[in-house]
């Protein structure tokens, strides 16, 4: 977008400021209602990778109505010392109780139905069973149904087996216990402090009520408008629900940064960064992977709506602030220059030694990203206490490995021998057991499902090797079989999505660079060298954010062993977008401290919302916060000339 075009757009918005204000107000109100109602259009499975495991899970779900990508419940029973769990009485009673408690439509497998001693604990008095509830698809409603089934299963088994100690665990019960635990008093106090800190930061930087309200208003309209666009696209192609987390935090950081820019240069840099960022995200959306398409479409929507707001709504809000300052007199006028001054002081020259230190930190963090292990966090890291954790501890005490929480399901075609397939899988190194249950619920329309239980969880190196080996065993066998289950989704994500990143990231970066170089350069933008630097810093920020997640969670005290697969993708796109916007604005002459203020606002906002015991949410929130902090540190490496202060208003009523 040329300088003249941005100026004409700004002038047009100012001439029709009432219409512009009403239009954006309608976007906020009506669009907000539409966005809430349209959330159901988004794919809520969190597992759609498009890989062979995902296709196998879909087929299992269609034929059998449960299981597949949803990890089963694990019912655990321990008898008093001296009991023989192998005896028909004990084993049979446990198997019958599990089948009865699981309810209609469920699939269960245990020692009683298979005779496989892999279902027995090493202590000689513990036995477990895998339970696939009759209802439960890999979406939010289905996962809720599985969690409710776990509560009912636990109560029914305890009633049916009063002489045994009964627990019910599994991946979903562990995650559920983490979510319902809620933040403690300390965490609540920190959340409140972060929310208050966000308001204090905005007030300290902009020194007015309008400086607090305007960025929040810009973030609101950008979030709502972007979500409406994303949901519209979801009517034609699959868009993952995870993008809901990306929109508001990106919109907030961009809004604070745009409001901190001086008039004129701010609109020009917003147009340049918006076009470049939209081009990069559009390239991501073209790759044949659901998650890349989802984050690409979402980033494109945020850039489009955010840039439109920067070119139209921001000038209108500034004009209202200017008019308010003039009516309030010299006393108010004397305070307004401090807003830009506060932002400018935040970005003073840091000196060569700190600059080198920041660069080394970013490079090291980016290097750590190469060691990222994608997958659900290890079971022991999901929750510290609760009923599901009691069941997990009971399994561990009996010598049962945690790999039982993520079994594989091998879907055999018509005519295949389930017993022979189970025997083939049992010979694979790392497999604890392979069972071919004989019940009707395991054999349908000529097909059959074989359960393969690995010793290690799939996110570990050993577990991933076992999954690959099982797939190879059936790919090379006499009968082709589809290998699915909750344990294959992460492997598909690695192969089908992360495998494309070596092509997708350079392609997106080149698209952004081409737009910045070929676009009519706004006045004050240094040109190709600065454009290349801005894009390279944005890519480095995305890689460093993934590395920070690796260091903090995978290697850090939390010891999750892996990072939930979609989190680095969402955080990486966020880091790329905010870094690109800051770099372009800085190169065009914006105040360096604006990036620091925007990063701080974003970090405080996500911490205020997301601090708590739920591990996956903590992963996402910490990723956003670390990406913002790293970008703020990188932004302090450059010093640019001061810019004139923009008038601001102390009156929130006049702003509205």
Rosetta blueprint (number, residue, H / E / L):
1 X L
2 X L
3 X H
4 X H
5 X H
6 X H
7 X H
8 X H
9 X H
10 X H
11 X H
12 X H
13 X H
14 X H
15 X H
16 X L
17 X H
18 X H
19 X H
20 X H
21 X H
22 X H
23 X H
24 X H
25 X H
26 X H
27 X H
28 X H
29 X H
30 X H
31 X H
32 X H
33 X H
34 X H
35 X H
36 X H
37 X H
38 X H
39 X H
40 X H
41 X H
42 X L
43 X E
44 X L
45 X L
46 X L
47 X L
48 X L
49 X L
50 X L
51 X L
52 X H
53 X H
54 X H
55 X H
56 X H
57 X H
58 X H
59 X H
60 X H
61 X H
62 X H
63 X H
64 X H
65 X L
66 X L
67 X L
68 X L
69 X L
70 X L
71 X L
72 X L
73 X E
74 X E
75 X E
76 X E
77 X E
78 X E
79 X L
80 X L
81 X L
82 X L
83 X L
84 X L
85 X L
86 X L
87 X L
88 X H
89 X H
90 X H
91 X H
92 X H
93 X H
94 X H
95 X H
96 X H
97 X H
98 X H
99 X H
100 X H
101 X H
102 X H
103 X L
104 X L
105 X L
106 X L
107 X E
108 X E
109 X E
110 X L
111 X H
112 X H
113 X H
114 X H
115 X L
116 X L
117 X H
118 X H
119 X H
120 X E
121 X L
122 X L
123 X L
124 X L
125 X L
126 X E
127 X E
128 X E
129 X E
130 X E
131 X E
132 X E
133 X L
134 X L
135 X L
136 X L
137 X L
138 X L
139 X L
140 X H
141 X H
142 X H
143 X H
144 X H
145 X H
146 X H
147 X H
148 X H
149 X H
150 X H
151 X H
152 X H
153 X H
154 X H
155 X H
156 X H
157 X H
158 X H
159 X H
160 X H
161 X L
162 X L
163 X L
164 X L
165 X E
166 X E
167 X E
168 X E
169 X E
170 X L
171 X H
172 X H
173 X H
174 X H
175 X H
176 X H
177 X H
178 X H
179 X H
180 X H
181 X H
182 X L
183 X L
184 X L
185 X H
186 X H
187 X H
188 X H
189 X H
190 X H
191 X H
192 X H
193 X H
194 X H
195 X H
196 X H
197 X H
198 X H
199 X H
200 X H
201 X H
202 X H
203 X H
204 X H
205 X H
206 X H
207 X L
208 X L
209 X H
210 X H
211 X H
212 X H
213 X H
214 X H
215 X H
216 X H
217 X H
218 X H
219 X H
220 X H
221 X H
222 X H
223 X H
224 X H
225 X H
226 X H
227 X H
228 X H
229 X H
230 X H
231 X H
232 X H
233 X H
234 X L
235 X L
236 X L
237 X L
238 X L
239 X L
240 X E
241 X L
242 X L
243 X H
244 X H
245 X H
246 X H
247 X H
248 X H
249 X H
250 X H
251 X H
252 X H
253 X H
254 X H
255 X H
256 X H
257 X H
258 X H
259 X H
260 X H
261 X L
262 X L
263 X L
264 X L
265 X H
266 X H
267 X H
268 X H
269 X H
270 X H
271 X H
272 X H
273 X H
274 X H
275 X H
276 X H
277 X H
278 X H
279 X H
280 X H
281 X H
282 X H
283 X H
284 X H
285 X H
286 X L
287 X L
288 X L
289 X L
290 X H
291 X H
292 X H
293 X H
294 X H
295 X H
296 X H
297 X H
298 X H
299 X H
300 X H
301 X H
302 X H
303 X H
304 X H
305 X H
306 X H
307 X H
308 X H
309 X H
310 X H
311 X H
312 X H
313 X H
314 X H
315 X H
316 X H
317 X H
318 X H
319 X H
320 X H
321 X H
322 X H
323 X H
324 X H
325 X H
326 X H
327 X H
328 X H
329 X L
330 X H
331 X H
332 X H
333 X H
334 X H
335 X H
336 X H
337 X H
338 X H
339 X H
340 X H
341 X H
342 X H
343 X H
344 X H
345 X H
346 X L
347 X L
348 X L
349 X L
350 X L
351 X H
352 X H
353 X H
354 X H
355 X H
356 X H
357 X H
358 X H
359 X H
360 X H
361 X H
362 X H
363 X H
364 X H
365 X H
366 X H
367 X H
368 X H
369 X H
370 X H
371 X H
372 X L
373 X L
374 X E
375 X L
376 X L
377 X L
378 X L
379 X H
380 X H
381 X H
382 X H
383 X L
384 X L
385 X L
386 X L
387 X H
388 X H
389 X H
390 X H
391 X H
392 X H
393 X H
394 X H
395 X H
396 X H
397 X H
398 X L
399 X L
400 X L
401 X L
402 X H
403 X H
404 X H
405 X H
406 X H
407 X L
408 X E
409 X E
410 X E
411 X E
412 X E
413 X L
414 X L
415 X L
416 X L
417 X L
418 X H
419 X H
420 X H
421 X H
422 X H
423 X H
424 X H
425 X H
426 X H
427 X L
428 X L
429 X L
430 X L
431 X E
432 X E
433 X E
434 X E
435 X E
436 X L
437 X L
438 X L
439 X L
440 X H
441 X H
442 X H
443 X E
444 X E
445 X L
446 X L
447 X E
448 X E
449 X E
450 X E
451 X E
452 X E
453 X E
454 X E
455 X L
456 X L
457 X L
458 X L
459 X L
460 X L
461 X H
462 X H
463 X H
464 X H
465 X H
466 X H
467 X H
468 X H
469 X H
470 X H
471 X H
472 X H
473 X H
474 X H
475 X H
476 X L
477 X L
478 X L
479 X L
480 X L
481 X E
482 X E
483 X E
484 X E
485 X E
486 X L
487 X L
488 X L
489 X H
490 X H
491 X H
492 X H
493 X H
494 X H
495 X H
496 X H
497 X L
498 X H
499 X H
500 X H
501 X H
502 X H
503 X H
504 X H
505 X H
506 X H
507 X H
508 X H
509 X H
510 X H
511 X H
512 X H
513 X H
514 X H
515 X H
516 X H
517 X H
518 X H
519 X L
520 X L
521 X L
522 X L
523 X L
524 X L
525 X L
526 X L
527 X L
528 X H
529 X H
530 X H
531 X H
532 X H
533 X H
534 X H
535 X H
536 X H
537 X H
538 X H
539 X H
540 X H
541 X H
542 X H
543 X H
544 X H
545 X H
546 X H
547 X H
548 X H
549 X H
550 X H
551 X H
552 X H
553 X H
554 X H
555 X L
556 X L
557 X L
558 X L
559 X L
560 X L
561 X L
562 X L
563 X E
564 X L
565 X H
566 X H
567 X H
568 X H
569 X H
570 X H
571 X H
572 X H
573 X H
574 X H
575 X H
576 X H
577 X H
578 X H
579 X H
580 X H
581 X H
582 X H
583 X H
584 X H
585 X H
586 X H
587 X H
588 X L
589 X L
590 X L
591 X L
592 X L
593 X H
594 X H
595 X H
596 X H
597 X H
598 X H
599 X H
600 X H
601 X H
602 X H
603 X H
604 X H
605 X H
606 X H
607 X H
608 X H
609 X H
610 X H
611 X L
612 X L
613 X L
614 X L
615 X H
616 X H
617 X H
618 X H
619 X H
620 X H
621 X H
622 X H
623 X H
624 X H
625 X H
626 X H
627 X H
628 X H
629 X H
630 X H
631 X H
632 X H
633 X H
634 X H
635 X H
636 X L
637 X L
638 X L
639 X L
640 X L
641 X L
642 X L
643 X L
644 X L
645 X L
646 X L
647 X L
648 X L
649 X L
650 X L
651 X L
652 X H
653 X H
654 X H
655 X H
656 X L
